[in-house]
Amino acid sequence: MELLYNFKDYLYDNEKSEKTVSSYISDIKQFFKFYSGKVSDIDKKVIRQYTAYLQSNFAIKTANRKLVSLHQFIEYLNEEEEMNISVKIKQLKVSNQNFIDVMIENSDVRRMVKAAEEKNDIRAVAIMYTLFYTGARVSELLQIKVDDVDRNSVYILGKGNKYRELLIPKKLKDVLNEYKTERNKGIHKCPNLFVGQRGPINRQTVHNMLKYYAGQAHFIDKTLVHAHSFRHLYAQNLAKLHVPPVVISQLLGHSLNVTGLYMQNSKKDLLKIINKMDIKDNF
């Protein structure tokens, strides 16, 4: 269909990524499997029927993505092909129920750490401790340098290309220093703390390591184990210690509103709070 080829060029001209273009084209092809009439005859009734079809056959997120693709296609038809298709495409509403996903527990982390210790994988232990005690994102974890280990905090580039302060409690320092000693026996000269044989590790290495030790620990749902699940657990553990939500947001590096800014805790107080957590025990 010539219109699809032209639509593809239109998307590229509007600097859409290869992945986005491929997704849009696939969605529009599916639309034309549903609708076999003339393009110029697309009207409110067609859109209403197609929306109902999507709602019955796809998850809401998928259906909404397909509706976005169709909206973009109709914009193209009106702008470039000079058609006058007067329809509004509304996405399906999603109820905001704020359910908390099933997540890993402290006992899962303890068993994963034990499995790594049994294999003398000090780096894996250090990574899991860092995720547990800092709530860091993977991109933040990988920025930690060797010289940061003995500090109480380190500035790292976080989400939104903004720097934030990552606190390093004593319980974490002890493990990082143990790993650092072992790490320095190698020939690594790069400043990054977490390295492999070829230099700094990447997020895939962290991902694979967590999945591996989830499997070694047994009876852990591996689909729940990823670096971000440690971040959720970190927030949950702080809440158990009766840390106010605004302080948890502060420790996670979220932007604070004006009220939050006035409530910021001192670094010393925050480190005391984090040190109350213990990866080896319930608290």
N, C-alpha and C positions, 0 to 999 in steps of 0.2 A: 504493500500500500504506500503510494507516494507520499501521502500526508505524514506517515510515520517517519519516513526518511527526512522530510523537511522539518518535522518536529524535533527530531534528534539534532539536526544542525542548529535549530533555534536554541535548544538547551545548551549546546556547547558554546554558542555565541554569548549566552548569558552566564558563562563560566561555571556551569554545573560540573560536578566531578564525574568521572567515568562510572563510578558505582551508582550515583544518583540517576544518571542518564539511563543506565541499564535497567534500573528499578522502574523508572517512569515508563519506559517503552514496554516493559513486560506487563505493567499494570494496564496500559492502554490496549495492548493486544487482548488482554483478558476482558476488558470492557466490550470490545468488538465481537468477542465470542458470545457475550450476553445480548448485545444489541446489533441487529443486522440491518437496520434501516439506514436512511441517508444521514450523513453527518449533519447536514443543515437542518434536519428535522428533530434534532435532540431538543427536548423540551422538559418542562417541570415533571411531567408524568414519567418520562424515561428515567430521569434522575431519581425520582421517588422510588420507582420499581427497582432500580439498580442498587440504591442504598439499602432497601429491604433485603435484596438478594445477598449483599455483602454481610449484613447483620446476621443473617441466618446461617451463613456458611464459613465465616471467618471470625477470628478473635477481634475484639474492638480495635486494638492497636493496628492490626493488619488492615482492617476495613478502613480505618481513618487514613492510613497511608495511601491506600488506593484512591480514596476520595480526593486527597491532596493532588495526586498525579492527574486525576481527571480534571480538577480545577485548573491545573497548569496547562493542560492540553486545550481546554476551552478558551483560556486566555490567549493562547497561541493562535487558535482559529480566528478569534475576533480581531486580534492585532495584525497578524500577518496574512491571513487568508481572507480578511475583510468579511467574515460571516457575522451575522447579527444573532448570536445564540444568547438569548436573555434568560439565563437560569442562575440560581444561587445554589451552591453546593455546601451544605452544612455537615460538619463532622458529627459523629455520634457522641453523645455526652457520656462521660465516664464518672461514675459516682466516686467521690473522694472519701473512702471509708477508713483510710489510714491504718490498714491492717499491717502488722509487723510480720515480715517473712520469717519462716522457720530458719533458724540460724545455728551456728556452732556454739557450743558451750565451753566453759572453762575446763571441764573434764576432758573434752575432745582435744583441746590444746595440750593439756598435760600428757595425754597419751601419745600425741604426735611428737612432743618434745622427747618423751621417753624413748620412742622408736628411733629418733635421730641420735640420741645419746648412746643407745645400744650399738649403733653403727659408727660411733665416734665421729659423727658429722657435726663438728663444732660450728661450721658456718651456718648450717640449717638451723641449729639451736639458736644461734645469735640472731638470725633473721626473724624467727618466730617470736623471740623475746622482744625484739625491736617493734614488731607489729603489735604485739600484745600491750606493751608498756607506753607506746606513743600514739597509737591510732593513726600512724602515718599511711599515706597513700604509697603505692609502689614507687611512683615517680619521685616521691620525697625520700623514701628509704634509700634509693639508689644514689642519692646526692650526698649522703653522709660520708665524710672523709675520715681518714685514719686519725688525723689530729683532733677530730671532734670528740673522740671517745671520752676524754677526761673532763670535758666541759659539762656544765649544767644545762646548757641549751645550745642550739645551733640554728642559724638562719638558713632556710631552704626555700627554693622557688616552688610555690604551691599552685593551686588551681587559680585560673584567671590571670596567670602570669604575675602573681603577686608574691612577695616574700613574706614568710611567716616564721615564727619562732617555735622550734620543736624542742620540748623539754626532755631531758635525759635523766631519769631518776637513778639513784644509787644501785638498786637491784639490777637495772639494765646495764649500768656501767661495769659491774663485776663480770657479767657474762661477755660483754663486748671486749673487755680487756683480756679475758681468757682467749677469745677468738683472735684478737689482735696479736697476741704472743705467738700463736700457732701460725697465723697468716704471715707474720714477718720472718718466719723461717724460710719462706720461699724467696723468689728473686723479684717479687713485684715492687716496682718503683712508682706505680701510679698512685695518686692521692686517694682514690676511692677506697672505702673500707671493704665493701663486698666485691670480691674478685674471684675469677676462676683461672684456669691455666692460660687463657688468652687475654686476660685483662678484666676490666669491669664487667660484671654480669648484667643481663637485661631482664626486663619484666617477665619474659617467657621462662627464663631460668627459675625465677621465684615461683611462678605459677606451677611449673612442672614439679618443683621440689615440694610444694605444699600438697599437691595431689598425690605424689608418691608416698609421703609419710602419712597421709590420711588413709591410704591403702594399707600401709604397714601396720598402722594402729588397729585396724579391723573395726567393723561395726560402726564406721562413720560414713555418713552419706557424702560421698566425694563431690556431689554436685553443689553442696553447701560450702565447700572449702575453697576459698580464694582469698586473696589479700584483703579485699574490701570487707569480707565477713569478720576479719579481726578488728576492723575499724568500728563495725557495729557492736561487736562484743566489748570493745574499749568503752564506748559510750554507755552501754548497759551496765558495765561494772562500776563506772563512775556514778551512775544513777543509784545503784545499790548502796553506795557510800554516802547517799543523800547530798550529792553535789548538785547545786542549782543548775537548771537547764542552760542558763546564760554562760555559766562557767564551762560546762561541757562543750558548748559551741565555741568558746574561746580556745579550749584545748584542742578541738578538732580543726581549728583554723578557719571557722566560718566567719563571715562578716557580721559584726555586731551592730545593732541599732544604737541610737543615741543613748538610750537607757543602759544598754549593755556596756557601753564604753565607760560609763561612770561606775560600773560594778566590777570592773576587771580586778582580779586578785593579783597579789604580788607573786613573783616567780617562786619565792621561797615557800609560800603557802601552797601553791599549786603542786610543787614537788613533794611536799609532805602528803598531800592528798593521793598522788599517784603511787607513792611508796607504800600506801596502805594496801594496795592491790598485791596479790601474791599468786603467781602462776602455778605454784605447787600446792596451794591449799584453797579451800573454799573460804569465802570471806563475806 
